[in-house]
């Protein structure tokens, strides 16, 4: 029996070991561990990659969202519209500012439904956070048009979507700010936590530079109340090594996705991709009414899978209690969560691994 992990970080780092050790050694030699030169270089490269003027390294994707909201002046008197089927950090970042999260349901592609956004705008609404879930861009034209009409900020939660494109533009360049995570499970991943914010707005950039660094104007002067959210130089050095391979890794994921789609067509519901977008397939999510049985079957045969995410945010006890949400409020999200299953999709998978995974799914449904 095979043993196919959902993600394989050991193999990734084994292949990059010599380069990573050299990068570690250089940081140790320079002894510049906080906001060192590697952080500046990474910010420059990410800005160029995403097609924006500025990038600000922070210590997590969660802080990228939180600081972006704070940089927009969002606080206790405000509401922020987002989706209930993301990772909890999307909403905890809103709550941390004192603002109220307002959920809208998603489309069948699991991204925010723009048709529902306008109906939920009130006098207190100040921002929209579309989530590019699983590496697939949300319908940004409609979101931005609504935001412009109501003078709202658009903050992209692109934690899972670095490299994804919407109508030829990289995510992170479409809204007022873009927020990325470098968590070890992400496509571009640190060996620990890390995140970055992208923007074309100089005013926001200057505020964020201070917010992430305890509000310091310089070493001795503080102008605003800030936070300690600085990207470590060592993590930046690691990310600079991995950035060289990012586009290759993305293309490998897209190749795997095409293989899955070709061989699982008509067996399970599959993700779709129209000509307007380029998904990076951070996750490859299938849907089936037999999800739980299929997951157990694959586990039995050595194939690890995940569910992103088994409990919608609005049904988490603390959220439901705090904001008075209940089952049935977001029917599309709630229906999808009963059927979704994420298959392994990463650059470490071999052709034999893919054949094995597909064959096991075909066997389960009697479609070999």
C-alpha positions as CSV (number, residue, x, y, z in Angstrom):
1,X,0.0,0.0,0.0
2,X,1.2,3.5,-0.8
3,X,1.7,6.3,1.7
4,X,0.9,9.6,-0.1
5,X,0.9,12.6,2.3
6,X,-1.4,15.5,1.7
7,X,1.7,17.8,1.8
8,X,5.4,16.8,1.7
9,X,7.6,19.5,3.3
10,X,10.4,17.1,4.1
11,X,11.1,16.3,0.5
12,X,10.8,20.0,-0.5
13,X,13.4,21.0,2.1
14,X,15.6,18.0,1.3
15,X,15.9,19.2,-2.3
16,X,16.6,22.8,-1.2
17,X,18.8,22.0,1.8
18,X,22.1,23.3,0.5
19,X,20.6,26.6,-0.7
20,X,18.7,27.1,2.6
21,X,21.8,26.4,4.7
22,X,23.8,28.9,2.7
23,X,21.0,31.5,3.2
24,X,20.9,30.7,7.0
25,X,24.7,31.1,7.2
26,X,24.6,34.5,5.5
27,X,21.9,35.8,8.0
28,X,24.0,34.5,10.9
29,X,27.1,36.2,9.5
30,X,25.4,39.5,9.1
31,X,23.6,39.2,12.5
32,X,20.8,41.4,11.2
33,X,17.8,39.4,12.4
34,X,15.0,42.0,12.4
35,X,13.9,43.7,9.2
36,X,17.3,43.0,7.6
37,X,18.4,43.4,4.0
38,X,16.7,40.2,3.0
39,X,13.3,41.6,4.1
40,X,13.8,44.6,1.9
41,X,14.8,42.4,-1.0
42,X,11.9,40.1,-0.6
43,X,9.5,43.1,-0.4
44,X,10.9,44.4,-3.6
45,X,10.6,41.1,-5.4
46,X,7.0,40.4,-4.2
47,X,6.0,43.9,-5.3
48,X,7.4,43.3,-8.7
49,X,5.9,39.8,-8.9
50,X,2.4,41.1,-8.0
51,X,2.7,44.2,-10.1
52,X,2.3,46.8,-7.3
53,X,4.4,49.6,-6.0
54,X,4.8,48.5,-2.4
55,X,5.0,45.4,-0.3
56,X,5.4,45.3,3.5
57,X,6.6,42.1,5.3
58,X,4.8,41.1,8.5
59,X,4.9,38.2,10.8
60,X,1.8,36.3,9.5
61,X,-1.0,36.3,7.0
62,X,-3.4,37.0,9.9
63,X,-1.4,40.2,10.8
64,X,-1.4,41.1,7.1
65,X,-5.2,41.3,7.3
66,X,-5.4,42.9,10.7
67,X,-2.8,45.6,9.9
68,X,-4.4,46.4,6.5
69,X,-7.8,46.9,8.3
70,X,-6.1,49.1,10.9
71,X,-4.3,51.0,8.1
72,X,-7.7,51.8,6.6
73,X,-8.9,53.2,9.9
74,X,-11.4,50.4,10.5
75,X,-12.5,50.1,14.1
76,X,-15.5,49.5,16.5
77,X,-18.0,51.7,14.6
78,X,-17.5,49.7,11.3
79,X,-18.6,46.6,9.5
80,X,-16.6,44.5,7.1
81,X,-18.3,42.2,4.6
82,X,-16.7,38.8,3.9
83,X,-17.5,35.0,3.6
84,X,-18.3,32.3,6.1
85,X,-16.2,29.5,4.4
86,X,-12.7,30.8,4.9
87,X,-10.1,30.1,7.6
88,X,-11.0,31.7,11.0
89,X,-8.2,34.2,10.6
90,X,-10.1,36.1,8.0
91,X,-12.8,36.9,10.6
92,X,-10.6,37.1,13.7
93,X,-8.7,39.9,12.1
94,X,-11.9,41.9,11.7
95,X,-12.9,41.2,15.2
96,X,-9.5,42.2,16.5
97,X,-10.0,45.7,15.2
98,X,-13.3,46.0,17.1
99,X,-15.3,45.9,13.8
100,X,-18.3,43.6,13.1
101,X,-17.9,40.9,10.4
102,X,-20.9,40.7,8.1
103,X,-21.1,37.4,6.1
104,X,-22.6,36.9,2.7
105,X,-23.0,33.5,1.0
106,X,-20.8,32.1,-1.7
107,X,-21.3,30.8,-5.2
108,X,-20.9,27.2,-6.2
109,X,-17.2,27.9,-6.9
110,X,-16.9,28.7,-3.2
111,X,-15.9,32.3,-3.7
112,X,-18.0,35.3,-2.5
113,X,-21.2,36.0,-4.4
114,X,-21.1,39.7,-5.5
115,X,-24.8,39.7,-6.1
116,X,-25.3,39.4,-2.3
117,X,-22.7,42.0,-1.3
118,X,-24.7,45.2,-2.1
119,X,-27.7,43.9,-0.1
120,X,-25.6,43.8,3.1
121,X,-24.1,47.2,2.8
122,X,-25.1,49.6,5.6
123,X,-24.0,53.1,6.8
124,X,-21.4,51.3,9.0
125,X,-19.8,49.2,6.2
126,X,-16.3,50.3,5.5
127,X,-14.6,47.4,3.7
128,X,-15.1,44.1,1.7
129,X,-12.7,41.2,2.1
130,X,-13.1,38.8,-0.8
131,X,-11.2,35.5,-0.2
132,X,-9.5,33.9,-3.2
133,X,-10.2,30.5,-1.7
134,X,-8.0,27.6,-2.7
135,X,-6.0,29.8,-5.0
136,X,-8.9,30.7,-7.3
137,X,-9.6,34.5,-7.7
138,X,-13.0,35.9,-6.7
139,X,-15.1,37.9,-9.1
140,X,-13.2,41.1,-8.6
141,X,-14.7,43.3,-11.3
142,X,-18.1,43.2,-9.6
143,X,-16.6,43.6,-6.1
144,X,-14.5,46.6,-7.1
145,X,-17.4,48.3,-8.9
146,X,-19.6,47.9,-5.8
147,X,-16.8,49.2,-3.5
148,X,-16.2,52.2,-5.7
149,X,-20.0,53.1,-5.7
150,X,-20.2,53.0,-1.9
151,X,-16.7,54.3,-1.2
152,X,-15.5,51.1,0.4
153,X,-12.0,49.5,0.8
154,X,-11.4,46.2,-0.9
155,X,-8.8,44.1,1.0
156,X,-7.9,40.9,-0.8
157,X,-7.5,37.8,1.4
158,X,-4.9,36.2,-1.0
159,X,-3.4,34.0,1.7
160,X,-3.8,30.9,-0.5
161,X,-3.4,32.5,-3.9
162,X,0.0,34.0,-4.5
163,X,0.6,33.9,-8.3
164,X,-3.1,33.6,-9.2
165,X,-4.4,35.9,-11.9
166,X,-7.7,37.7,-12.7
167,X,-7.9,39.1,-16.2
168,X,-4.2,39.1,-16.6
169,X,-3.4,40.8,-13.2
170,X,-2.0,39.1,-10.2
171,X,-4.1,38.9,-7.1
172,X,-2.8,41.4,-4.5
173,X,-2.9,44.1,-7.2
174,X,-6.7,44.3,-7.6
175,X,-7.9,45.9,-4.4
176,X,-6.7,48.6,-2.1
177,X,-4.5,46.0,-0.3
178,X,-3.6,42.4,-0.8
179,X,-2.8,40.0,2.1
180,X,-0.6,37.0,1.7
181,X,0.5,34.2,4.1
182,X,3.8,32.4,4.1
183,X,2.7,29.7,6.5
184,X,4.6,26.4,6.0
185,X,1.6,24.8,4.2
186,X,1.4,27.6,1.6
187,X,2.7,27.4,-2.0
188,X,5.4,30.0,-1.2
189,X,6.2,28.9,2.4
190,X,8.5,29.9,5.2
191,X,9.9,27.6,7.8
192,X,7.6,29.2,10.4
193,X,5.1,32.1,10.2
194,X,5.3,35.0,7.9
195,X,3.1,37.3,5.7
196,X,3.2,40.3,3.4
197,X,0.9,43.1,2.4
198,X,0.8,44.6,-1.1
199,X,-0.6,48.0,-2.2
200,X,-0.3,50.8,-4.7
201,X,-1.2,53.4,-2.2
202,X,1.7,55.3,-0.8
203,X,-0.2,56.7,2.2
204,X,-1.2,53.2,3.3
205,X,2.3,51.9,2.7
206,X,3.8,54.5,5.0
207,X,1.2,53.8,7.7
208,X,1.8,50.0,7.5
209,X,5.5,50.4,7.8
210,X,5.0,52.1,11.2
211,X,2.1,49.9,12.3
212,X,4.2,46.7,11.9
213,X,7.1,48.3,13.8
214,X,5.5,49.4,17.1
215,X,4.6,52.8,15.6
216,X,8.2,53.9,15.3
217,X,9.0,56.8,13.0
218,X,12.7,56.1,13.6
219,X,14.7,54.4,16.3
220,X,13.8,57.0,19.0
221,X,10.4,58.5,17.9
222,X,6.9,57.1,17.9
223,X,4.2,58.8,15.9
224,X,1.3,56.3,16.2
225,X,0.3,53.3,18.4
226,X,1.6,50.2,16.5
227,X,2.3,46.5,16.9
228,X,5.2,44.2,16.8
229,X,4.6,42.4,13.5
230,X,8.0,42.3,11.7
231,X,9.0,39.6,9.3
232,X,12.1,37.8,10.5
233,X,15.2,38.2,8.3
234,X,15.8,34.4,8.4
235,X,12.3,33.7,7.0
236,X,12.8,36.3,4.3
237,X,16.0,34.6,3.3
238,X,14.2,31.3,3.1
239,X,11.4,32.8,1.0
240,X,13.9,34.4,-1.4
241,X,15.3,31.0,-2.1
242,X,11.9,29.5,-2.7
243,X,10.7,32.4,-4.8
244,X,13.0,31.2,-7.6
245,X,10.9,28.1,-7.8
246,X,7.4,29.5,-7.2
247,X,6.2,29.7,-10.9
248,X,7.6,26.2,-11.5
249,X,5.7,24.9,-8.5
250,X,2.5,26.6,-9.6
251,X,2.7,25.1,-13.0
252,X,3.2,21.7,-11.5
253,X,0.0,22.2,-9.4
254,X,-1.9,23.2,-12.5
255,X,-0.6,20.2,-14.4
256,X,-1.8,17.9,-11.5
257,X,-5.2,19.7,-11.6
258,X,-5.5,19.0,-15.3
259,X,-4.7,15.3,-14.7
260,X,-7.3,15.0,-12.0
261,X,-9.9,16.8,-14.1
262,X,-9.2,14.5,-17.1
263,X,-9.5,11.3,-15.2
264,X,-12.2,12.1,-12.6
265,X,-14.7,13.8,-15.1
266,X,-18.2,12.4,-14.6
267,X,-17.2,10.7,-11.3
268,X,-17.2,13.6,-8.9
269,X,-17.9,17.4,-9.2
270,X,-14.7,19.1,-10.2
271,X,-13.4,22.7,-10.0
272,X,-13.8,24.8,-13.1
273,X,-11.6,27.6,-14.5
274,X,-12.8,30.1,-17.1
275,X,-10.6,32.2,-19.4
276,X,-10.7,35.2,-17.1
277,X,-8.7,33.6,-14.3
278,X,-5.6,31.5,-13.6
279,X,-6.0,29.4,-10.5
280,X,-2.9,28.3,-8.6
281,X,-4.7,25.3,-7.0
282,X,-3.5,25.7,-3.5
283,X,-6.2,23.1,-3.0
284,X,-7.9,20.8,-5.4
285,X,-11.4,20.4,-4.1
286,X,-13.8,17.7,-5.4
287,X,-17.4,17.4,-4.3
288,X,-19.4,14.3,-3.7
289,X,-22.4,13.2,-1.6
290,X,-20.2,10.2,-0.5
291,X,-17.4,12.5,0.9
292,X,-17.0,10.9,4.3
293,X,-16.9,7.3,3.0
294,X,-14.5,8.3,0.2
295,X,-12.2,10.0,2.6
296,X,-12.1,6.9,4.9
297,X,-11.5,4.7,1.8
298,X,-8.6,6.8,0.6
299,X,-7.1,6.9,4.1
300,X,-7.3,3.1,4.3
301,X,-5.4,2.9,1.0
302,X,-2.7,5.4,2.1
303,X,-3.9,8.6,0.5
304,X,-4.2,11.6,2.9
305,X,-6.9,14.2,2.2
306,X,-8.2,17.3,4.0
307,X,-11.4,19.3,4.3
308,X,-11.1,23.1,3.9
309,X,-13.1,23.9,6.1
310,X,-15.4,21.4,7.9
311,X,-17.2,24.0,10.1
312,X,-18.3,27.3,8.5
313,X,-17.1,30.3,10.4
314,X,-20.7,31.4,11.3
315,X,-21.3,28.1,12.9
316,X,-18.2,28.2,15.1
317,X,-19.6,28.5,18.7
318,X,-17.8,31.7,19.5
319,X,-18.9,33.4,16.3
320,X,-22.5,32.2,16.4
321,X,-22.8,33.3,20.0
322,X,-21.2,36.7,19.5
323,X,-23.0,37.7,16.3
324,X,-26.2,35.7,16.5
325,X,-25.7,33.5,13.4
326,X,-27.4,30.1,13.0
327,X,-27.6,27.1,10.7
328,X,-29.4,27.9,7.5
329,X,-28.2,31.5,7.2
330,X,-25.9,30.7,4.3
331,X,-27.3,27.7,2.5
332,X,-24.8,27.4,-0.4
333,X,-21.8,27.4,2.0
334,X,-23.5,24.9,4.3
335,X,-24.4,22.6,1.5
336,X,-20.9,22.7,0.0
337,X,-19.2,22.0,3.3
338,X,-20.9,18.6,3.5
339,X,-19.5,17.5,0.1
340,X,-16.0,19.1,-0.3
341,X,-12.8,17.1,-0.1
342,X,-9.3,18.3,-1.0
343,X,-6.9,15.9,-2.8
344,X,-3.1,16.0,-2.5
345,X,-1.8,18.6,-4.9
346,X,1.9,19.7,-4.5
347,X,5.1,19.6,-6.5
348,X,6.3,16.4,-4.7
349,X,3.7,14.1,-6.3
350,X,5.0,11.7,-8.9
351,X,3.1,10.5,-12.0
352,X,2.8,7.1,-10.2
353,X,1.3,8.9,-7.2
354,X,-1.3,10.6,-9.3
355,X,-2.2,7.3,-11.1
356,X,-2.6,5.6,-7.8
357,X,-4.9,8.4,-6.3
358,X,-7.1,8.5,-9.4
359,X,-7.4,4.7,-9.6
360,X,-8.4,4.5,-5.9
361,X,-11.2,7.1,-6.5
362,X,-12.3,5.3,-9.6
363,X,-12.4,2.0,-7.7
364,X,-14.4,3.5,-4.9
365,X,-17.1,4.6,-7.4
366,X,-16.8,1.5,-9.5
367,X,-15.7,3.6,-12.5
368,X,-12.3,2.0,-13.2
